[in-house]
């Protein structure tokens, strides 16, 4: 029993630190949609995101009362660090939890066209969602999935780099006299 409680506390600490240090996380809403990158803030023990309105990030099927899987990358190595299940709650505009979440999110919103009135627009047109950890981490150091998690590239006519023209190295590395 003590070992599971200790692992649970380590999971909570890992999730909190990883989410706080990461500027972006991957969220897959229940229903099998592809994971989506979302900017976020860690507020009172949960991930908070804003979006769904004009000019904001799409929330990719996240709905109040639903579930989602969150994957966080390592800040220094950029590989998967931890993945955990969450329960999604929509915060009502103007309430205390909404105000606390928006205060954190406002500081993380880059390049907002209406920085002065952004919170009022969020209240009118967007959703502020709280993704609360719901259970132990699915992936963590020492317990990673063998599946890569990489998305299959979209078919395209684009090509990879062509061989370097024969004369280019002579032009680039010519000594100045």
N, C-alpha and C positions, 0 to 999 in steps of 0.2 A: 504493500500500500504506500509506503513512504517513497519508494522509487517512482511510482506514477505521479505522486504529488510533486516530487522534485522535478520530474520531466515536464509536468504541466507548467510549473513556475519558470523553468528554463525556456519553454516554448513562448510563454507570454513575454518574457524579457527580450527574446530574439525577435519576435514579431514587432514589438514596440520600437526597438532600436533600429531594425531594418527599415521599417516604414518611415520613421522620423528622418533617417539619413537619405532616403531615396526621393528623388524629385518626381519619379514616375513609377507607376506600378501597372501590372497587367491584370485585368479583371475579365472573367468569363461569367456572364449571367447564366442562371439555370436555363436549360433549354438547348444547350449545345452550340450556341453562337461562338464564333471565333473570339479569342481573347482580344481585348482592346486596351490600349495604353491610356491611362488617365492621370492627370496631375491631381494632387490631393493635399490634405493636411491631416495630421494625427491630433484628434481632440478628445480628451476625456476617455481614453481607452478604446477608440474606434477610428477607422478611416472615414474621413468626410470628403465628399466630392460635390461639385456643382456643375450643372450642365443641362442639356435638353432644350435650351432656349436659343434664340438667334444670336450668333456670334460666340457661342460657348461650345464646349466639347459635347459630342453626342454621348449618351450614357448606355448605348448598346443593349437595350432590353432590361436594364435594372429597374425593378418595380418594387413598390412598398410591400413588405411582407414576403418577398422572394428571397432566394439565396443566390450566392455568387462565390466563385473561387478566386482568391487573390494570390498572385505570384509577385514576389519582390526580388529584385536583383541586388547583388552585392555592389556597393558603391565603388570599391576599388577594382574588382575583377570583372564586374558586369555580368557574371553568370547568375543563375538562379541561386538564391540563398534560402528562401523559405516560401512555402505555399500553404495557405490555410483557408478553410471554409468560413463564410460570413453569412449573417442574416442582414437583409437590407431594410432600413427604416427611412421613410421620408420625414423630414423635419418640417413642422408647420411654420410658415413665415411669422416672424415677430416673437416667437416663443423664446424662452431662455436657452434651450439647446441650439436652436437655429441661430440666435445672436452670437453665441460662443463659437459655433462652427464658422459662420460668415466672417467673424473677426479674424480667425486664423486663415481662412481661404483668401480673404481680401489681400493679405500680405504676400500671398504666393501667386496671385494672378498677374501674369506678365502682359504688358502691352495692351491693357484694357483701353478701349477707345473713350470710355466714359468713367474714368476712375473716381470722380466725385460722386456720381449718382449710381455707381455699379450695384451697390447693395439693394437699392430700391428696385432696380431692374431685375435683379435676381429674385426678389420677393414677388414681382408681378409675373415674370415670364419663365423662370427656371425652376429646377428642382434642386434642393440640397438634400443629399442622401447620406445616411450614416451606415457604414458597413461594419457591423459588430462581429468580432471573432466568435465563431460558434463551434467549439470543439478543438481537438488537438491539431497541430500542424500536420499536413499531409506529407510535405517534404521539408527536410531540414538537413543540416550537415550530418552526415553519417546515415541518413535515411532518404536518399534521393532516388527518384524513378529512373529507370534505364531509358525511358523514352525521352528524346531530345527536346520536344516541345516547340521546335522550329516550325514555322509555317512553310507550306509548299509555295515556291515562287509562282507568281502569276505568269501564264504563258505570254510571251512578247516577241516582237520581231527585233528587239534590240540585240546587239552583239557585244561580245567582250572586246577588250582592247586588241588592236591589230599589232603585228610585229613592228618594231621600231624601224623607220627608214634607215638604210645603210649609211647615208651621209650625216644623219643627225648627231651621232656621238662625236664626230669630228668637229661639228659646229659648236657643240656644247662644251667640249673639253679642250678647245684650242687655247694654247698658251698665249697670254698677252706679252708682246715684246716691248 
